[in-house]
Amino acid sequence: MDKVIDKIAALGVPGVVLTITMAKLGFFGAAKLTAALAVLGPGGMIGGIVTLGVIGIVSAALVKYGTEEVVQAVMLKQLQTKSLEETKREVLNMRWISWGLKFRIRIP
């Protein structure tokens, strides 16, 4: 059991996401892994692998810089292609961001 936990821990957050997804499926063996990857992302297994990669990159950024800094940097980057009002409206309409975080994000 310790060896398995060490391997999952080495994968980090993507390993935990894959483990939880696999636990929720009713398949066994390789079919369980295949189905979990297919469920995780668009485009089947390849999409699932890409999704796990993106989860790894985003979770590393969140750990290093914090949620507030990452969200603020993304919103500032979006200002290069969107208007200020449109960007502020998008932030206010995001349900997955708490009201506290919405008002701490400083968009000029």
PyMOL commands that set and color helices and strands:
alter all, ss='L'
color gray80, all
select helices_A, chain A and resi 2-11+13-24+30-40+44-65+67-78+84-93+99-104
alter helices_A, ss='H'
color red, helices_A
deselect
rebuild
show_as cartoon
